[in-house]
Amino acid sequence: MKKLIRLLLIIAVAVVVFTGFRWYRYITNTDSPYDEIGITLNSAMPGPLNSWGCAKLKSTFAGSLPPYGCAAADGTQWK
């Protein structure tokens, strides 16, 4: 039973680390703010992380339309 719990814990930690790395890689990219997986991950992040991610994307892509999750109510302005 202990081995099963340890295995499940290792899998859970690996998923969290992989997801966090993928999200951070999207936030700090310089190619495009429109990566579908990155947008989904950023939208699913808690409020403070989402706000930080949107601010980071805005500083890199200020001249572009904001991706889903970073747009204001009209969809054309960064929040």
N, C-alpha and C positions, 0 to 999 in steps of 0.2 A: 504494500500500500504506500509506503514511504517513497518507493521508486516512482510510482505513478504520479504522486503529488509533485515530486521533484521534476519529472519530465514535463508535466503540465506547466509548472512555474517557469521552467526554462523556455518553453514554447511561448508563453505569454510575454516574457521579457524580450525575447527575440522579435516578436511582432511589434511591440512598443518601440524598440530601438529602430527597427527597419522603417516603420511608419514615421517616426520622428525625424530620421535622417532624410527620408524622401520629402517630407514637408519642408524641412530646412533647406534642402537643395533647391526646391521650387522657389522659396522666398528669396534666396540669395542669387538666383540665376540672372543672367544679363541678356538672354536670348528673346524670351517672350513671356508675357504674363498670362498667356492663354493655354497653358498646359492643363488638360482636362483632369488628370489625376491630382495635380497640385491644387487646382481650384477646389476640387472636392475635399481634399484634406484640409485646406485652409478654412473652408466654410464649416467644417466639422469641429474645428478647434474651439476651445472655450474663449469667451469674450476677450480677455486680455491678450491671449496669443494671436487671435484673429486680428485684433486691432494693430498689434505690433507687426504682424505679417503684412497687413494692408499698407501700413505706413512705410515699410521697407520697400514694397512693390511700387508704391506711389513715388518714392524718391528715385527709384530706378527708371520707371516708365511714366513719368509725369505727363508726357504728351500723348499717351495712349488712352483709349477708353478703359475704364476699370473692369476687371473680371468680376464674375458673379461672386457675391460675398463681400466685395469691397466697394460696391457702387452705392451711391445715395439713392433716394427714392426715384429720381428721374432716370437713373441708369446710365447717365452720361458724366456724372461728377463723382469724384472719389469721396468717400466718407471720412 
